[in-house]
Protein backbone atom coordinates (compact mmCIF):
# COMPACT_ATOMS: atom_id res chain seq x y z
CA UNK A 1 0.00 0.00 0.00
CA UNK A 2 1.23 3.48 -0.79
CA UNK A 3 1.58 5.87 2.14
CA UNK A 4 -0.22 8.69 0.35
CA UNK A 5 -2.99 8.69 -2.27
CA UNK A 6 -4.67 11.43 -4.33
CA UNK A 7 -7.58 10.68 -6.61
CA UNK A 8 -9.52 13.05 -8.83
CA UNK A 9 -12.88 11.94 -10.18
CA UNK A 10 -14.78 13.53 -13.04
CA UNK A 11 -18.55 13.91 -12.67
CA UNK A 12 -21.12 12.61 -15.12
CA UNK A 13 -21.49 14.75 -18.27
CA UNK A 14 -24.86 16.18 -17.17
CA UNK A 15 -23.01 18.05 -14.39
CA UNK A 16 -20.17 19.27 -16.62
CA UNK A 17 -21.32 22.91 -16.62
CA UNK A 18 -21.41 23.02 -12.83
CA UNK A 19 -18.88 20.53 -11.46
CA UNK A 20 -15.21 20.40 -12.35
CA UNK A 21 -14.17 17.48 -10.16
CA UNK A 22 -14.31 15.63 -6.89
CA UNK A 23 -11.04 14.74 -5.19
CA UNK A 24 -9.95 12.55 -2.33
CA UNK A 25 -6.66 12.83 -0.45
CA UNK A 26 -5.60 10.09 1.96
CA UNK A 27 -2.53 9.88 4.20
CA UNK A 28 -1.88 6.34 5.44
CA UNK A 29 1.43 6.86 7.23
CA UNK A 30 3.33 9.44 9.29
CA UNK A 31 2.69 13.19 9.41
CA UNK A 32 3.17 14.76 6.02
CA UNK A 33 3.72 18.43 5.23
CA UNK A 34 1.78 19.72 2.22
CA UNK A 35 1.68 23.08 0.47
CA UNK A 36 -1.69 24.51 -0.56
CA UNK A 37 -1.33 26.80 -3.58
CA UNK A 38 -4.13 29.34 -4.20
CA UNK A 39 -5.94 28.73 -7.51
CA UNK A 40 -8.61 31.49 -7.36
CA UNK A 41 -11.30 28.94 -6.52
CA UNK A 42 -13.12 28.27 -3.28
CA UNK A 43 -12.99 24.67 -2.03
CA UNK A 44 -15.11 23.20 0.73
CA UNK A 45 -13.46 20.06 2.06
CA UNK A 46 -14.59 17.49 4.59
CA UNK A 47 -11.74 16.06 6.66
CA UNK A 48 -11.10 13.55 9.43
CA UNK A 49 -8.18 11.54 10.75
CA UNK A 50 -7.39 8.86 13.31
CA UNK A 51 -6.77 11.58 15.91
CA UNK A 52 -9.10 14.45 14.89
CA UNK A 53 -12.88 14.58 14.56
CA UNK A 54 -14.75 15.20 11.33
CA UNK A 55 -14.60 18.88 10.33
CA UNK A 56 -15.18 21.22 7.39
CA UNK A 57 -12.40 23.30 5.82
CA UNK A 58 -12.93 26.39 3.65
CA UNK A 59 -9.97 27.12 1.32
CA UNK A 60 -9.50 29.48 -1.58
CA UNK A 61 -9.64 32.87 0.10
CA UNK A 62 -5.86 32.93 0.50
CA UNK A 63 -3.53 34.97 -1.70
CA UNK A 64 -0.30 33.12 -0.90
CA UNK A 65 0.70 29.47 -0.36
CA UNK A 66 -0.08 27.86 3.00
CA UNK A 67 1.83 25.00 4.66
CA UNK A 68 -0.28 22.39 6.37
CA UNK A 69 0.33 19.08 8.17
CA UNK A 70 -1.63 15.95 7.30
CA UNK A 71 -1.82 13.69 10.33
CA UNK A 72 -1.66 9.90 9.99
CA UNK A 73 -5.00 8.49 8.86
CA UNK A 74 -6.20 11.80 7.38
CA UNK A 75 -8.86 11.64 4.67
CA UNK A 76 -9.99 14.81 2.85
CA UNK A 77 -12.90 14.79 0.39
CA UNK A 78 -14.12 17.72 -1.68
CA UNK A 79 -17.63 18.03 -2.99
CA UNK A 80 -18.16 19.45 -6.48
CA UNK A 81 -16.83 22.90 -7.27
CA UNK A 82 -18.17 25.33 -9.83
CA UNK A 83 -16.08 26.17 -12.85
CA UNK A 84 -14.80 29.68 -13.12
CA UNK A 85 -15.75 31.69 -16.18
C-alpha positions as CSV (number, residue, x, y, z in Angstrom):
1,X,0.0,0.0,0.0
2,X,1.2,3.5,-0.8
3,X,1.6,5.9,2.1
4,X,-0.2,8.7,0.4
5,X,-3.0,8.7,-2.3
6,X,-4.7,11.4,-4.3
7,X,-7.6,10.7,-6.6
8,X,-9.5,13.0,-8.8
9,X,-12.9,11.9,-10.2
10,X,-14.8,13.5,-13.0
11,X,-18.6,13.9,-12.7
12,X,-21.1,12.6,-15.1
13,X,-21.5,14.7,-18.3
14,X,-24.9,16.2,-17.2
15,X,-23.0,18.0,-14.4
16,X,-20.2,19.3,-16.6
17,X,-21.3,22.9,-16.6
18,X,-21.4,23.0,-12.8
19,X,-18.9,20.5,-11.5
20,X,-15.2,20.4,-12.3
21,X,-14.2,17.5,-10.2
22,X,-14.3,15.6,-6.9
23,X,-11.0,14.7,-5.2
24,X,-10.0,12.5,-2.3
25,X,-6.7,12.8,-0.4
26,X,-5.6,10.1,2.0
27,X,-2.5,9.9,4.2
28,X,-1.9,6.3,5.4
29,X,1.4,6.9,7.2
30,X,3.3,9.4,9.3
31,X,2.7,13.2,9.4
32,X,3.2,14.8,6.0
33,X,3.7,18.4,5.2
34,X,1.8,19.7,2.2
35,X,1.7,23.1,0.5
36,X,-1.7,24.5,-0.6
37,X,-1.3,26.8,-3.6
38,X,-4.1,29.3,-4.2
39,X,-5.9,28.7,-7.5
40,X,-8.6,31.5,-7.4
41,X,-11.3,28.9,-6.5
42,X,-13.1,28.3,-3.3
43,X,-13.0,24.7,-2.0
44,X,-15.1,23.2,0.7
45,X,-13.5,20.1,2.1
46,X,-14.6,17.5,4.6
47,X,-11.7,16.1,6.7
48,X,-11.1,13.6,9.4
49,X,-8.2,11.5,10.8
50,X,-7.4,8.9,13.3
51,X,-6.8,11.6,15.9
52,X,-9.1,14.5,14.9
53,X,-12.9,14.6,14.6
54,X,-14.8,15.2,11.3
55,X,-14.6,18.9,10.3
56,X,-15.2,21.2,7.4
57,X,-12.4,23.3,5.8
58,X,-12.9,26.4,3.6
59,X,-10.0,27.1,1.3
60,X,-9.5,29.5,-1.6
61,X,-9.6,32.9,0.1
62,X,-5.9,32.9,0.5
63,X,-3.5,35.0,-1.7
64,X,-0.3,33.1,-0.9
65,X,0.7,29.5,-0.4
66,X,-0.1,27.9,3.0
67,X,1.8,25.0,4.7
68,X,-0.3,22.4,6.4
69,X,0.3,19.1,8.2
70,X,-1.6,15.9,7.3
71,X,-1.8,13.7,10.3
72,X,-1.7,9.9,10.0
73,X,-5.0,8.5,8.9
74,X,-6.2,11.8,7.4
75,X,-8.9,11.6,4.7
76,X,-10.0,14.8,2.9
77,X,-12.9,14.8,0.4
78,X,-14.1,17.7,-1.7
79,X,-17.6,18.0,-3.0
80,X,-18.2,19.4,-6.5
81,X,-16.8,22.9,-7.3
82,X,-18.2,25.3,-9.8
83,X,-16.1,26.2,-12.9
84,X,-14.8,29.7,-13.1
85,X,-15.8,31.7,-16.2
